[in-house]
Amino acid sequence: MNAALNSRIMVVDDDISCLKAFEDILCPEFSLYSVKNGRDVFKLVEKIMPDVILLNIAKSEFNGYSVFAELKGSKKTRDIPVIFISKHCDVQNEKTALSYGAADYIRKPFDPDILKLRIQYLIKSKNRKYLLLERKLAETENRVQAEFISRVSEEVRGYMNTILEAAHTLRMSDCPDDAKDHLDAIDAASRQVLRLMECVPE
């Protein structure tokens, strides 16, 4: 299955022509949400929880690095991959952007196919990460459950053996016949519980 299907991409850029270019390139494969100012980023991001954010570094209304820092400072949005978009072609700007923790850095003008491939790669990586996390959580839950069952099983066996020993001791003593009937019932029930416990995995 194509990782792009049903994936949500947020583009943050105040350049109308760039937003139109992103729309033409990405809309056939992704659900695209365009944002032109910093206020709208934080109003929208937690509502849609995009799979990837394309963030223009140099913006007239606000600093892209500040927006990035706020996104990474929130527990809800810090795991969303962010690709910095910049018209600067020098290596130093790219190093700076990546040092902030960006998932990727793309220079304008960009190749449409490369842009889509990079987005798809991040989405696939994110999905793999969540699958591994879900598997780890499931394994942890299974282990905890098995340990709990094993501990309870051991304790129940101990209680049943204590009851059996007490019933045996009382039966050997000088007690009325009707009491022995009750002790026989206790013995039989306790042994039945022990047989059931043998079906519980250690």
N, C-alpha and C positions, 0 to 999 in steps of 0.2 A: 504494500500500500504506500502511496506517495505521502511522505511526511508533511507535505504542504497542505493537504486537504484539511479544511476546517481550522487551519492555523490562523491566529490573529496577529497582525503586524501593526505596531504603532509607529508612525513617522512623525518626528518633531522637527519642523523646519518652517521658517517664516518666509521662505522663497516660494511664491505661488507656482512658478514654472517648475521648480524641483518637485513640489508636491504632485503636480500634474504628471511629471515624468514617472514618479514612483507609482502613481495610480495606473498609468498605462502598462507599466512593467509587471506590477505585482497583483493587480486585481483579478486577472484570469485564474490565478492559483491560490491566492490568499484573501482573507478578510482584512481589508485595510482600513485603518483609523488614522486620519490626519489631524495633527495638532499644530497650531501656528504660534501659540504663546505658552509661557511657563505655567500660568494659572490653570489652563485647561489640561495640562499633563497630569496633574495630581487629582483633578476632578474625575478624569476618565480612567486612569490606569488601574485603579482598584476595582472599578466596575467591570472592565473587560478582561483584566489580567492577561495582557498580550503575551504571546510566546516569545516574541523578539521585539525590541525597540530600536528603531533607527533614529539616532540623535545627532542633530547638527551641532557641532562644537561652537562655531562662531555665529552667534545670533545677536540681532540688534536689541532685542528686548531683555534677554537674560543670558547668563553664561551657561553653556552646555555642561561644563564641569560641575557647576553648582547643582543643576538638575540631576546629574548622574550621582553626585554625592548623596542627595536626598533620597533618590531611589534605592541606593545601596544601604542607606541608613534605616530603612523600614523593613521589618520582618516579612511583611506581605509582598514586597516587590524586590527584595535584594537578590533573589535567585533568577530574576528575569534577565536573559542575556541582552546586553546593549552593544550595538554596533555604532561606533562614532563615524559620522559623515563629515568630511571636511574638504574645502577647496585648496587647503595647503598641501603642497606636494613634497615638502622637505621631510627628511627622516626624523628630525628632532621632534616635530609635532606628532608624528606617529608614535615615537617612543614615549612621549609624554602622555598621550591618550591611553596607550596600552598599560603604562605604569599605574594609571588610576584603577585599572582592573577591568577595562572594556574587553568584551569577548572578541571584538574584531575592529578593524579600522579600514574605511574605504574612502578613497580620494575621488573627488569630482573632477572631471566627468567619469562616470563608472560604466563598466560594461554590463548590460542587463543580464546576460547569462551568468556571469560571475557573481553578480549580486544575488540572484536567485539561488545559486548553488551554495553560497556562503550561508544564506538564511536557512536553507534546507539542512545543511550540515549541523547548524546550531540546534535546530528543532529536533533532529534525530538524536543528537548528543544529549539533549535535555530529556527526551523520552526514555533513552537508555538509562539515564541517571535515575529517573523516577521508577522505572521497572526494577532496577537493582535495589533501590530503597524499599520498594514494596516487597520484594522477595526477602530482603533482610529482615523486615518487620514480621513477615509471615513466619520465617524460620525462628525468630525470637519468641513469637507467640506460641508456636508449637513446642519449643523447648521448655518454656515456662509452664505450659499446660502439662507436658509430660512429667516435669519435675514435681508439680503439685499433685498429680494423680499418684505418682510413685510414693511420695511422702505420706499422703492420706492412706494409701493402700497398706503401707508398712505399719502405720499406727493402728489401723483397723485390725490387721492380723494380730498385732500385739494384744489388743483388747479382747479379741475373740479367744485367743489362747489362754489369757487370764481367766476368762469366764469358764472355759472348758476345764481348766485345772481346779477352779473353785467348785464347779458342779461335780467333778469326779471326787474331790475330797469330801463333799457333803454326802454323796451317795455311799461312800465307804463308812460313813458314820452311822450311828444308830438313830435313824430318822424315820418318820411314818411312811407307809407305802404311798399315800397320796402325794407326799412331798417328793418321793422318788420319781413319781410320774411327771411332776413338774420339772424335775431335774433332767429327766430324759428328753423332755420337750426342749429345754434350754440347750442341751447337748446337741440335739438334732439341728436346731435352728442355727447354732453357732458353727457347726460343721458345714451347713449349707452356705452360710456367708463366706466361709473360708474357700469353699469350692468356687463360688462366684468371683472371689478376689483373685483366684488363679487365672481367670480370663482377663484380668487387667494387666496390660503391659508394664514392665518395670521401667 
